[in-house]
């Protein structure tokens, strides 16, 4: 009976999408996501960071864009979050408006982050 249940994981969903794949964030989280994408035959189209972190630099060969620049460049796109934080103030300040969660969603994410570490998730 279970053979009829077919689940698609997030990687398969991203791979089958025709939307550009944009990474949000830099650092170890982004490196691990990029590595996973490469192993699965995918590549990010662009990378963006919070406006105050964008200063005309690049990361892993990508020019780091502002969210507004991504919105100008692409009509529609998928975003993969590549950083982790449990600080609500950081998330509220740095997530672009369309990516911000309601207070209830933020509380749910906080509880989830207390149970699951990013490192364990990415391994």
Secondary structure, DSSP 8 states (H G I E B T S, - for coil): -GGG-----HHHHHHH--SEEEEE--SHHHHHHHHHHHHTT---SEEE--GGG-SS-EETTEEEE-HHHHHHH-SSEEEEE------HHHHHHHS-GGG---HHHHHHHHHHHHHS-HHHHH-
